[in-house]
Amino acid sequence: MGYGDLSSYGHPLIRTPHVDRLAVEGQRWTSFYASSPLCNPSRIALATGRMPIRIQGGELNRWSNLPADETTLGDMFQAAGYATAYVGKWGMSGRFADGGVHPNGAGFDYFYGVEEFNDGGRRPEVPHTYEGMKNATSEDLSSRCSGRRKPSKRRPTSRP
């Protein structure tokens, strides 16, 4: 979700009454800072707390895969006993079928979202414009949401 996707910030079509209520009763932020102008390095920085340049081997603003051995917020919350979930665009490791790190392997018990990009699998006849994407149906896009729960590590309990 982006800044402009909320009705409290003036989106003409999307209605977000619950988030709007939070804005009225709490804080409304109007200045945002990101660790990179690109989505992938910013996502990795948010998930790991590391500057993107440390993940990318010294290069600035380059798409990079989340290292499989990197500690994420999900890992830290799991270690503290929390159940974790990642919902939305992952976009940190390329396609899972090609060996990219899945959120279940990065500290998240549950994942529901898309691997890389939201509209990358659109049919060529669907214009890549706001109107084109707004009017697109699920048949127009091949990027589907997928859900996956990590197998439980709980031991079966025995009854006395």
Secondary structure, DSSP 8 states (H G I E B T S, - for coil): --GGGSGGGT-SS---HHHHHHHHHS--------S-SSHHHHHHHHHHSS-HHHHTTT-SS------TT---HHHHHHHTT---EEES---SSS-GGGT---GGGTT-SEEEE-SS-SSTTB-TTS-SSHHHHHT--GGGB----EEEE-----------
